[in-house]
Amino acid sequence: MARVYKVEMYVIDYNDEIQNEKHLVELIDQSNTLKWVSTKVSDVQKSKEFEWDDDLAINKIHPYVDDLEEYLKD
């Protein structure tokens, strides 16, 4: 039986390697770890630029969603 899953994902670009939203979508589409499934990115939001600091709440292996969402508020 087939299924469709909707996944919300946060990508933290702490080394400034992602050029723009289109580049991010391309990276996801080209990901070797997702070759066995069909993916479609429907929306991309980005935060304002900020200085990275090792003491940030999002500098964890599993940061809290609320901490990540703080960067997406206008």
Secondary structure, 3 states (H helix, E strand, C coil): CCCCCCCCCCCCCCCCCCCCHHHHHHHHHCCHHHCCCCCCCCCCCCCCCCCCCCCCCCCCCCCCHHHHHHHHCC
